[in-house]
């Protein structure tokens, strides 16, 4: 009990969305109350998601449509982290980016001051969730990489839960197809579990590492990111992703509301 009480003294909570706050189009039972209680306790909240298909505005609108307030600085997506890094470090060699992903990802690329490029002119291939991935797109990415373009991914999530609970192919499936075709591993992988996402989140929300807690339901992304950054974490073991793993988690709970109850908030 004392450990949970000590955890409650942390002032920044980095919370995963899919499976923790909502599943598909519906909030998880108790999640809205849990978030409200964290806010009433004066905690800073920032939502972290590896969703690279939807724009940040679209995700904020989804949350607000569920009755969950979300300011612009209270959400960070893996696509944002990837675009920021490509821009900051000129990973595309200032030649432009060939996007394997949604229109939302392409818009984000442009909004970060990057140029959209064709596969035969780009300096980088940026891979996100692409619900219309085709043989032609994989072939184009292969040709770009063969011509020297870097392979960059928003995340490597193998799958994600649908509205009905069934698993659907994630960004990692798109990345795997291109890596397999090119015979290489991606040059840069952003989003969870890269600790850069946690660092960017803390800068955005105005928090520090030793005062933060990561809450998520995926060991290989949420909890591993926390471990990589030496941050405290709460693993939401909701059985959706249950499997054997040697990834260490600081705390475990069945839901966000259960975790908040355990902390006495």
Order of alpha helices (4+ residues) and beta strands (2+ residues): alpha-beta-beta-beta-alpha-beta-alpha-beta-alpha-beta-alpha-beta-alpha-beta-beta-beta-alpha-beta-alpha-beta-alpha-beta-beta-alpha
